[in-house]
Amino acid sequence: MALLLLYILAFPQLYAASGRGAAALSAIWLFLLGWAGGPTAGLLWGTANIPLHLGLYDRVGLSPNEQLLHIFSPGFITGVLTGWAAGQIRQLVEAYRFKERALRFLARLGSLTAKAASEEELLHMVPILATEVGSYCCSILWRAHPDGRLEPVAWASPDDCLQVREGHFEVVREDRVLARAALGGLRWDQGSLAASRAIREGRAVVQPDVVRLPAYPMSELARALRYRAVLGAPIWVDGQIWGALVVAAAEPRAFADEKSSLLEEAARGVGMALERLALRLTLEELAMGDALTGLLNRHGFLERASAVLEAARAEGKSAILLFLDLDRFKVVNDTLGHAAGDRLLAEAAQRLQGVIGGQNPLGRVGGDEFAVLLYGSSDSGALQVARQVREALRRPFNQAQQFFTLSASLGMARFPQDGLELNELLRKADIAMYQAKRSGDGMCFFDASSDRVLHERLELERGLRQALAEGEIQLYYQPVVSLPSGAVAFFETLARWRIPPGVFVPLAEEVGLSWELDCYILSRALAQLAAWEHKGYPATLSVNLSPRSLTEAGLPDFLQAELRRHRLSPRRLILEITEGAVVSQGGRAALNRLKSTGVVLALDDFGTGYSSLEQLKTLPVELIKVARPFVKDAGHGPKDTAVVRAVLTLAQEMGLLAVAEGVESETQRDLLERIGYRLLQGYLFSKPLPAEEALSWKPPAPSEHP
């Protein structure tokens, strides 16, 4: 306004100096007024500029005709519109900045969802992000309880002056309480708060000037935090209103319609983040836990025990690994069936938990095998725990009105004497367990000097090397069927030798033969593909790749050479890699190198070994195979079914194919088909078959399922 007054006073001199051009200077203050007040204010000031200049022209002695010529000149009319144009430009700039801040908020929220360890951590950060990114006076996250209560669960202000103490919001600066607002009695089912109305109405609610609202319960906070406008947006989680995100701004008209919709979208993003976090934590919990016993599974035990071992190494403490195997457990399965065996395992796990407690990692690491890492234990302490475990398992188990007693063989390996790494301790405790089982003592520490089992392992290693050299390992093929026709989508290649694959495949990994074994299987599988194609049966095969082979530098060249030798398209080969193999940067880089060969990449046992689902989108995979435990438990309860459905939804949204493996019953098949799965694999359809039988395999009728 000072500039306008100066212009009016100086106009006679300006007109004397530049004539009609003097009016062009009015564009300066019109631009500033339009920029400050918006396009409407700019247009009003531009309109007011006409009578103003008529008066100024009269003051310098112009005739009415000369005044009209000046007023209707193109330059003057353009100047009149300057304020309106300035207001429009500012609105566009602010809209762009606001959209940029909203997108930045959603991006950072997505990153936080992938990293947050709990719902509390995510909720704590949401108002901080909203306040920081949006430059608001404060942000509050309100939780709507079923009984109508409204509870603040997280809040933030730029200088952290907003606090909750003794049931009040307080604004505290330099240890002085500047404002208070009671939280007791706040409800979402009544009241005029933006949060309450947003939750009740299910839409964004704007209060443009809260300090003028009668009986506004947060008026003291508004004055202390210097905010005028408030926006509350509902947060939807799983189709229900969870609560509301409230942001407060200094300008009374800060939340225009477009900004309101963007903030409502941001609140919707908070709800989606809560849903994604809950799904991620559920999958991680399932991946770490054994559904049957409630203990850690093998992956979960390895992760927790490795952390404990690191602590022991850092603090110079000892540790003892106990490896336990239930004796004659197969008799229970053969006598009463697998369901009774499962119940017995679950009860045995409860007894183990009662002895071990919650201080030391305890997990089920095999069918009837358990492991526990005793932190800081001495030999005598470990022996005492082993005796207590055996005594707990000797108490009779009642299964189907029949009483069973179990015995257990325990092997123990010492840290650091017997090994520095967990896998080494597990191997030696396993060997000690076999020593205890064969000696009849039931408990044994690892002793390399009298290790007959180690000698047998060396014999197995020699036998495996000979089998690879002489072609004794046979390949079998299990069909993956496509619904609803039941036709073969592809075959999974499975290796068979004179001992179970669950023994010789880990042995190959342990003794460094996994690369030779994988090359053997790949070469034989591609030769079989070529033979089938020669007979007019173009098929696709999948081959499991070990973690060690994945990172072999020569793998891409080997694949390309074998594909060229057999004149096969790389799309006819699917490589299945476990999730754990690609957690490291080296694993992901190796996967990218494999992708360059043109083969199809798949994640096997999806959901049992990956720490962050967010990382999945960076992997060049086209197919995921849902882990057997998830398929087995599908239909047992809403949570189990929800996990299988969520994995399929995730795959579909990322453009991936999903295979449900381990399908063993018609009930599982029907449920998976209803959910939307179209690729299934399991003994319901077929066991692994020799090449000749696989070539002629046809989908059985429902009554013919093996």
VOTOR-919824 format. One record per residue (C-alpha): y negated, x negated, z. Coordinates in pm, whole numbers, plus 50000, padded with zeros to 5 digits. Layout:
% residues N
yy	xx	zz
Y	X	Z
...
This chain:
% residues 706
yy	xx	zz
50000	50000	50000
49766	49706	50065
49815	49600	49705
49723	49951	49585
49403	49952	49798
49308	49609	49665
49365	49733	49311
49137	50035	49364
48855	49823	49510
48880	49559	49238
48922	49799	48944
48556	49787	48821
48567	49408	48797
48915	49418	48635
48797	49672	48378
48489	49470	48304
48706	49167	48241
48995	49319	48040
48898	49676	47948
49192	49907	47884
49436	49630	47983
49326	49655	48348
49549	49961	48394
49854	49753	48313
49823	49589	48656
49914	49923	48816
50269	49862	48693
50302	49599	48970
50248	49831	49266
50430	50117	49089
50732	49888	49050
50723	49790	49417
50688	50150	49536
50970	50265	49307
51193	49980	49423
51128	50068	49787
51149	50447	49758
51392	50511	49475
51355	50672	49130
51220	51006	49257
50950	50838	49465
50873	50608	49173
50827	50906	48940
50599	51083	49191
50385	50773	49230
50376	50731	48853
50255	51092	48818
49994	51030	49088
49880	50729	48889
49726	50961	48624
49464	51136	48845
49403	50806	49022
49304	50638	48697
49100	50937	48582
48894	50881	48896
48877	50506	48839
48776	50549	48475
48507	50796	48582
48387	50537	48834
48335	50276	48562
48145	50530	48349
48392	50626	48075
48349	50954	47894
48625	51220	47919
48743	51144	47564
48768	50772	47640
48954	50849	47960
49210	51061	47773
49257	50788	47511
49333	50540	47791
49564	50783	47976
49772	50870	47670
49803	50517	47538
50161	50384	47508
50090	50104	47757
49964	50343	48026
50251	50590	47980
50499	50301	48004
50331	50192	48329
50366	50546	48470
50745	50521	48424
50766	50174	48582
50828	50306	48936
51103	50540	48820
51271	50255	48626
51246	50022	48930
51413	50284	49148
51692	50331	48895
51749	49957	48870
51768	49923	49247
52017	50210	49269
52236	50043	49007
52217	49709	49189
52299	49869	49524
52586	50070	49372
52730	49753	49221
52697	49566	49549
52850	49855	49741
53148	49877	49504
53192	49503	49528
53194	49520	49909
53441	49810	49907
53678	49623	49675
53642	49309	49887
53730	49513	50197
54043	49653	50029
54146	49309	49903
54111	49149	50245
54289	49445	50400
54583	49392	50164
54597	49024	50253
54586	49109	50623
54869	49361	50582
55093	49088	50444
55017	48855	50735
54976	49084	51037
55251	49046	51296
55199	49394	51443
55015	49722	51400
54782	49624	51686
54674	49309	51501
54602	49507	51185
54406	49777	51369
54203	49516	51557
54087	49357	51233
53995	49674	51038
53655	49742	51207
53574	49371	51200
53635	49365	50823
53441	49688	50769
53142	49566	50970
53142	49220	50817
53197	49320	50453
52978	49631	50462
52697	49483	50676
52706	49788	50907
52561	49824	51255
52906	49900	51393
53250	50029	51295
53499	50219	51511
53861	50311	51447
53955	50638	51621
54311	50756	51688
54382	51132	51685
54646	51226	51944
54857	51542	51901
54710	51690	52222
54357	51678	52074
54239	51360	52244
54022	51119	52048
54076	50755	52141
53895	50443	52012
54160	50183	51931
53937	49915	51773
53565	49857	51727
53322	49592	51605
52951	49515	51579
52785	49216	51408
52707	49037	51737
53013	49167	51929
52783	49350	52167
52982	49675	52145
53248	49682	52417
53476	49927	52596
53481	49898	52975
53588	50143	53244
53618	50438	53008
53278	50382	52843
53138	50236	52525
52876	49981	52627
52620	49776	52438
52592	49445	52625
52351	49167	52537
52290	48863	52757
52500	49024	53032
52272	49329	53036
52409	49677	52967
52162	49831	52724
52346	50158	52659
52655	50349	52773
52855	50642	52636
53143	50804	52820
53473	50826	52632
53644	51072	52861
53673	51422	52722
53614	51326	52358
53832	51538	52133
53894	51569	51763
53978	51940	51773
53623	52019	51881
53281	51852	51898
53031	51729	51643
53123	51360	51619
53174	51240	51262
53526	51127	51357
53614	51469	51502
53486	51658	51200
53651	51418	50951
53988	51467	51123
53952	51845	51148
53827	51892	50792
54039	51622	50629
53746	51480	50433
53461	51232	50466
53174	51359	50683
52821	51216	50668
52565	51257	50945
52235	51131	50793
52021	51111	51109
52231	51123	51425
51948	51047	51668
51802	51387	51585
52126	51574	51648
52112	51786	51965
52340	51661	52245
52476	51377	52031
52712	51196	52276
52647	50853	52127
52267	50873	52108
52217	50581	52351
52449	50365	52142
52265	50467	51825
51931	50354	51965
52071	50031	52111
52260	49938	51793
51972	50066	51574
52178	50293	51353
52078	50628	51209
52341	50735	50957
52711	50773	51039
53008	50831	50810
53353	50933	50930
53648	50923	50690
54000	51047	50771
54292	50803	50770
54613	50950	50624
54951	50800	50715
55272	50946	50572
55096	51269	50474
54944	51327	50819
54596	51248	50952
54636	50948	51180
54273	50918	51283
53935	50824	51136
53732	50523	51035
53364	50554	51136
53087	50325	51012
52720	50337	51113
52419	50217	50909
52052	50162	50984
51916	50370	50695
51919	50751	50743
52031	50804	50382
52268	50509	50363
52570	50714	50258
52503	50879	49923
52777	51078	49751
52916	50780	49561
52914	50558	49869
53078	50835	50069
53366	50857	49821
53410	50479	49818
53426	50464	50198
53672	50753	50195
53881	50543	49957
53852	50250	50199
53981	50472	50483
54268	50578	50256
54335	50207	50206
54363	50165	50584
54627	50439	50592
54819	50276	50308
54796	49942	50489
54949	50099	50800
55230	50247	50589
55298	49916	50412
55291	49724	50740
55534	49967	50903
55769	49935	50603
55741	49556	50605
55808	49529	50978
56101	49772	50948
56257	49571	50667
56198	49245	50855
56352	49394	51168
56652	49510	50968
56671	49172	50798
56676	48996	51137
56899	49243	51321
57265	49335	51300
57285	49713	51257
57629	49738	51416
57573	49545	51740
57197	49545	51784
57202	49165	51816
57042	48919	51577
57226	48882	51248
57303	48538	51106
56964	48504	50940
56781	48622	51252
56982	48391	51476
56916	48089	51254
56543	48161	51256
56513	48218	51633
56750	47938	51731
56570	47693	51500
56244	47771	51679
56410	47713	52019
56559	47387	51894
56216	47272	51777
56078	47345	52125
56364	47146	52283
56295	46855	52049
55922	46860	52126
55974	46879	52503
56265	46635	52522
56501	46903	52653
56873	46940	52595
57042	47244	52442
57399	47357	52389
57521	47580	52109
57810	47813	52191
58014	47946	51901
58248	48234	51991
58531	48395	51798
58725	48702	51917
59097	48628	51920
59335	48866	51741
59054	49104	51650
59232	49176	51322
59505	49351	51521
59253	49616	51637
59133	49679	51282
59490	49703	51151
59603	49927	51438
59312	50166	51486
59109	50119	51169
58773	49964	51093
58570	50237	51264
58738	50165	51598
58698	49793	51531
58326	49844	51478
58296	50033	51808
58479	49754	51987
58247	49492	51834
57944	49692	51947
58075	49714	52305
58168	49344	52305
57812	49264	52194
57672	49465	52486
57887	49270	52729
57776	48941	52575
57414	49051	52606
57474	49133	52972
57597	48778	53037
57344	48590	52823
57034	48802	52897
56724	48793	52679
56611	48435	52731
56840	48261	52481
56897	48355	52113
57223	48549	52072
57350	48668	51737
57647	48797	51543
57692	48529	51277
58016	48655	51119
58261	48945	51127
58383	48880	51483
58187	48560	51546
57891	48522	51779
57661	48231	51863
57416	48158	52142
57182	47863	52195
57140	47772	52563
56803	47603	52607
56791	47321	52863
57155	47372	52964
57385	47106	53106
57755	47078	53026
57846	47243	53356
57597	47524	53295
57737	47589	52947
58094	47594	53082
57990	47847	53348
57836	48074	53080
58152	48036	52867
58372	48141	53160
58150	48443	53231
58170	48545	52866
58550	48525	52863
58572	48720	53189
58341	48992	53054
58555	49030	52742
58881	49041	52942
58787	49372	53099
58981	49646	52913
58821	49821	52617
58899	50191	52577
58935	50279	52210
59081	50618	52110
59246	50651	52454
59411	50313	52403
59318	50017	52617
59270	49673	52468
59188	49342	52626
59022	49071	52422
59018	48701	52460
58767	48470	52302
58767	48108	52192
58443	47920	52243
58332	47594	52087
58030	47405	52216
57808	47140	52056
57540	46943	52239
57183	46878	52126
57089	46604	52055
57421	46417	52104
57624	46611	51846
57347	46687	51600
56974	46722	51553
56977	47015	51314
57098	47369	51380
57336	47382	51083
57501	47062	51201
57541	47200	51552
57687	47523	51414
57939	47333	51206
58050	47118	51498
58060	47410	51742
58274	47592	51484
58511	47294	51471
58521	47284	51852
58603	47656	51855
58905	47595	51633
59007	47312	51865
58983	47551	52161
59182	47820	51974
59461	47580	51877
59483	47409	52214
59494	47740	52401
59223	47626	52644
58976	47885	52517
58676	47654	52567
58607	47315	52415
58318	47076	52353
58301	46908	52015
58498	46581	52015
58498	46390	51688
58768	46143	51802
59037	46410	51825
58918	46635	51548
59215	46760	51348
59002	47041	51205
58765	46788	51054
59061	46625	50885
59167	46961	50744
58817	47016	50614
58838	46682	50434
59166	46793	50279
59003	47117	50165
58717	46919	50015
58959	46702	49820
59145	47013	49705
58822	47176	49590
58721	46868	49392
59063	46867	49226
59041	47240	49150
58706	47189	48976
58842	46896	48778
59161	47075	48670
59018	47423	48613
59208	47595	48894
58923	47822	48999
58951	48159	48826
58669	48397	48734
58682	48770	48802
58433	49035	48688
58312	49340	48878
58130	49609	48676
57782	49732	48761
57775	50091	48637
57489	50292	48495
57447	50650	48610
57511	50922	48523
57748	50805	48246
57930	50544	48452
57921	50299	48160
57902	49925	48230
57548	49790	48254
57674	49436	48319
57946	49248	48507
57900	49028	48813
58099	48705	48789
58300	48617	49102
58497	48296	49165
58848	48304	49316
59062	48016	49448
59363	47981	49679
59140	48033	49984
58880	48312	50022
58540	48262	49857
58381	48309	50200
58546	47976	50292
58529	47758	49983
58177	47856	49866
58013	47752	50200
58238	47444	50198
58107	47347	49855
57750	47385	49985
57831	47180	50293
57995	46886	50114
57751	46875	49822
57974	47037	49556
57767	47352	49500
57603	47209	49186
57939	47116	49032
58082	47458	49130
57787	47649	48981
57801	47448	48656
58175	47518	48635
58122	47894	48684
57827	47910	48442
58012	47721	48171
58328	47935	48206
58127	48261	48225
57929	48184	47908
58251	48087	47728
58397	48425	47830
58086	48602	47701
58125	48429	47365
58495	48522	47353
58418	48887	47425
58148	48890	47159
58393	48747	46907
58616	49048	46985
58325	49285	46923
58238	49348	47287
57883	49227	47356
57849	49220	47735
57604	49085	47992
57713	48877	48291
57546	48793	48619
57623	48469	48804
57534	48385	49163
57338	48062	49198
57344	47856	49518
57014	47750	49680
57094	47385	49616
57162	47441	49245
56838	47637	49208
56634	47325	49279
56843	47092	49059
56607	46940	48803
56870	46950	48530
56955	47320	48561
56719	47454	48287
56842	47194	48036
57205	47265	48126
57154	47639	48072
56981	47596	47739
57250	47357	47615
57531	47595	47716
57359	47896	47559
57307	47707	47233
57667	47582	47236
57802	47937	47264
57526	48087	47041
57427	48340	47306
57096	48507	47376
56958	48404	47719
56903	48775	47794
57280	48811	47819
57281	48602	48138
57152	48720	48476
57111	48461	48751
57133	48604	49103
56942	48407	49367
56935	48485	49738
56596	48557	49892
56619	48263	50132
56651	48022	49839
56300	48102	49711
56102	48110	50036
55979	47754	49991
55727	47642	49731
56004	47431	49574
56224	47738	49537
55951	47943	49370
55862	47656	49136
56228	47619	49040
56247	47992	48970
55949	47965	48734
56121	47679	48549
56434	47890	48512
56230	48181	48377
56112	47958	48092
56472	47944	47963
56462	48318	47892
56744	48422	48128
56708	48729	48351
56642	48654	48718
56758	48874	49005
56715	48868	49383
57048	48919	49558
57089	49083	49904
56728	49201	49889
56577	49273	50230
56794	49039	50441
56620	48706	50412
56259	48733	50298
55969	48705	50541
55695	48863	50331
55731	49142	50080
55383	49059	49958
55527	48737	49806
55771	48937	49591
55501	49011	49334
55463	48636	49266
55830	48587	49176
55937	48611	48809
56232	48842	48881
56330	49150	48685
56603	49292	48906
56676	49326	49277
57014	49397	49437
56978	49599	49756
57175	49442	50041
57507	49599	50137
57406	49682	50499
57127	49908	50374
57362	50086	50131
57633	50116	50396
57394	50278	50647
57221	50507	50395
57271	50867	50498
57344	50783	50863
56993	50882	50963
56640	50941	50827
56535	50583	50898
56830	50427	50712
56782	50657	50412
56407	50593	50415
56465	50217	50384
56687	50256	50075
56433	50496	49921
56144	50261	50006
56315	49965	49839
56366	50169	49520
56004	50287	49526
55887	49928	49571
56102	49814	49277
55978	50095	49051
55612	50030	49133
55660	49662	49049
55849	49739	48728
56182	49602	48855
56536	49733	48818
56725	49801	49142
57101	49774	49191
57269	49921	49498
57575	49707	49573
57860	49773	49813
57905	50141	49717
58237	50248	49863
58231	50628	49891
58140	50933	49688
57894	51029	49964
57705	50704	49918
57710	50744	49539
57574	51100	49553
57299	51008	49800
57189	50704	49598
57186	50907	49275
56972	51177	49441
56729	50913	49564
56696	50781	49208
56924	50477	49181
57074	50436	48835
57262	50106	48876
57548	50096	49129
57822	49845	49212
58112	49857	49452
58478	49924	49518
58421	50296	49460
58410	50210	49090
58621	49898	49060
58735	49584	49238
58668	49249	49063
58891	49229	48754
59043	48950	48540
58875	48907	48204
59143	49099	48011
59120	49403	48241
58742	49392	48252
58731	49408	47873
58920	49738	47871
58774	49886	48189
58660	50248	48167
58471	50445	48432
58726	50644	48636
58698	51017	48697
58577	51108	49048
58932	51170	49172
59049	50837	49030
58806	50614	49224
58997	50321	49378
